[in-house]
Amino acid sequence: MKLKGFLIVFVSFVLTTSLLYIVGYMFTIPPLMFHHQYTNTSNGFFISTGSLLPIIIGLVISFAAEKIYLYKQR
Protein backbone atom coordinates (compact mmCIF):
# COMPACT_ATOMS: atom_id res chain seq x y z
CA MET A 1 0.00 0.00 0.00
CA LYS A 2 2.79 2.43 0.75
CA LEU A 3 4.37 1.82 -2.65
CA LYS A 4 1.14 2.71 -4.43
CA GLY A 5 0.83 5.94 -2.42
CA PHE A 6 4.42 6.86 -3.23
CA LEU A 7 3.87 6.17 -6.92
CA ILE A 8 0.77 8.37 -7.01
CA VAL A 9 2.62 11.25 -5.36
CA PHE A 10 5.76 10.85 -7.47
CA VAL A 11 3.96 10.46 -10.80
CA SER A 12 1.67 13.42 -10.11
CA PHE A 13 4.70 15.57 -9.26
CA VAL A 14 6.69 14.55 -12.33
CA LEU A 15 3.76 14.85 -14.74
CA THR A 16 2.63 18.23 -13.41
CA THR A 17 6.12 19.72 -13.41
CA SER A 18 6.95 18.35 -16.86
CA LEU A 19 3.67 19.53 -18.33
CA LEU A 20 4.15 23.05 -16.95
CA TYR A 21 7.71 23.29 -18.30
CA ILE A 22 6.55 22.01 -21.71
CA VAL A 23 3.70 24.53 -21.82
CA GLY A 24 6.16 27.27 -20.82
CA TYR A 25 8.46 26.44 -23.73
CA MET A 26 5.66 25.90 -26.26
CA PHE A 27 3.99 29.24 -25.60
CA THR A 28 7.09 31.15 -24.39
CA ILE A 29 5.81 31.88 -20.89
CA PRO A 30 8.86 33.02 -18.87
CA PRO A 31 7.50 32.09 -15.39
CA LEU A 32 7.13 28.49 -16.64
CA MET A 33 10.47 28.22 -18.43
CA PHE A 34 13.69 26.90 -16.92
CA HIS A 35 16.85 28.81 -17.76
CA HIS A 36 20.31 27.81 -16.58
CA GLN A 37 23.44 29.91 -17.04
CA TYR A 38 26.95 29.26 -15.77
CA THR A 39 29.83 31.63 -16.51
CA ASN A 40 33.38 30.99 -15.38
CA THR A 41 35.65 34.03 -15.58
CA SER A 42 39.12 34.69 -14.25
CA ASN A 43 37.62 36.67 -11.34
CA GLY A 44 35.17 33.97 -10.27
CA PHE A 45 32.00 32.42 -11.51
CA PHE A 46 28.39 33.44 -12.06
CA ILE A 47 25.43 31.09 -11.67
CA SER A 48 21.89 31.90 -12.72
CA THR A 49 18.81 29.70 -12.68
CA GLY A 50 15.28 30.00 -13.99
CA SER A 51 11.77 29.76 -12.68
CA LEU A 52 11.01 27.27 -9.95
CA LEU A 53 7.28 27.96 -10.14
CA PRO A 54 6.46 24.67 -11.94
CA ILE A 55 8.28 22.74 -9.21
CA ILE A 56 6.33 24.53 -6.48
CA ILE A 57 3.03 23.93 -8.29
CA GLY A 58 4.03 20.28 -8.77
CA LEU A 59 4.66 19.92 -5.04
CA VAL A 60 1.26 21.40 -4.22
CA ILE A 61 -0.49 19.10 -6.72
CA SER A 62 1.32 16.03 -5.40
CA PHE A 63 0.41 16.97 -1.82
CA ALA A 64 -3.24 17.29 -2.85
CA ALA A 65 -3.08 13.97 -4.72
CA GLU A 66 -1.70 12.27 -1.62
CA LYS A 67 -4.48 13.69 0.56
CA ILE A 68 -7.14 12.59 -1.93
CA TYR A 69 -5.59 9.10 -2.12
CA LEU A 70 -5.50 8.77 1.68
CA TYR A 71 -9.08 10.03 1.97
CA LYS A 72 -10.32 7.48 -0.57
CA GLN A 73 -8.44 4.67 1.21
CA ARG A 74 -10.54 5.11 4.35
N, C-alpha and C positions, 0 to 999 in steps of 0.2 A: 504493500500500500504506500509506503513512503517513497518508493521509486516512481510510482505513477504520479504522485504529487510533485516530486522534483521535476519530472519530465514536463508536466503541464506548466510549471513556473518557468523553467528554462526555455522551452519552445516558445511560450508567449513572449518572453523577453527578447529572444533572438529574432523572431518574426516581426515584432513591432518595431524594434530598432532598425532592422534591415529595411523594412518597408518605408520607414520615415526617411532614412538616408537615400534610398532610391528615388523617392518622390522629390526630395530636395535637389538631387542632381538632374532629374528629368525636367523639372519646372524652374530650375535655378532659383531656389529659395534659400538665401544665405543662412537663416537660423537652422535649417535642416541639413546643411552641407558640412562635411568634415574637411578641414584644411590643415595640413601639417607642413611646417617649414623648419628646417634646421640649417643654420649658417655657421660655419666654423671660420673665424678670422684669426689673424695673428694676435689680436688683443683678447680674444675669448670666443665665446659662442653665443648664439641667439637661438632660442627655441620658441616656436609659436604653435598653437594648436587651434582647432576650430570649435564648432558648436558642440556642446555636450547635451543639448536639449533633447535629441532623440533618445539618448541613453537614460535621461531622467524620466521621460515619458514612458519608456520601456520598463523601467523599474516600477513605476506606478501601476501600469497595466498588469505586470506580472504579480504584484502584490494583490491587486483586485482579483485576478484569476485564481490565486491561491485561496483567498477568502471565499470566493464562490464555490470552489472545489470542496473546501472543508465544510461549508454550509450544506452542500448537497450530499455529503457523506453521512451526515447525521440523520 
